[in-house]
Amino acid sequence: MSQQKQKEVRVTARVSAKVRETLQEAAELSGSTLNQFVVQAALKEAQKILEEQRVIELSNADADRIFELLENPPKASEKLKAAFEKHAIFFRENH
């Protein structure tokens, strides 16, 4: 089975000379090329942002409350039952 090389695409950005100088200096200090440095920095920031959107942090008390509700859910109120019925009707009619 042959391995296909992952297709690479170009990403470009226009920056001021001052920004380029700063990035170049940081790249040199880290022992990488400007391109490697920019890609790694952008990737690190992208991963941080994605992680922040995917992870919900709770206090111990909040986590305990959620686990308690999952293990012992409250009985459905009449409003909740009505909402479930509206939801079911909507999806029967529209899907």
SULNOR-V296189 format. One record per backbone hydrogen bond with DSSP energy under -0.5 kcal/mol. NH is the residue of the N-H (numbers start at 1). CO is the residue of the C=O. Records with the same first field share a line. If there is no record, write none. Layout:
BEGIN
NH = CO + CO
END
This chain:
BEGIN
15 = 13
20 = 16
21 = 17
22 = 18
23 = 19
24 = 20
25 = 21
26 = 22
27 = 23
28 = 24
29 = 25
30 = 26
31 = 27 + 28
32 = 27
37 = 33
38 = 34
39 = 35
40 = 36
41 = 37
42 = 38
43 = 39
44 = 40
45 = 41
46 = 42
47 = 43
48 = 44
49 = 45
50 = 46
51 = 47
52 = 48
53 = 49
54 = 50
55 = 51
57 = 55
63 = 59
64 = 60
65 = 61
66 = 62
67 = 63
68 = 64
69 = 65
70 = 66
71 = 67
72 = 68
81 = 77
82 = 78
83 = 79
84 = 80
85 = 81
86 = 82
87 = 83
88 = 84
89 = 85
90 = 86
91 = 87
92 = 88
93 = 89
94 = 90
95 = 91
END
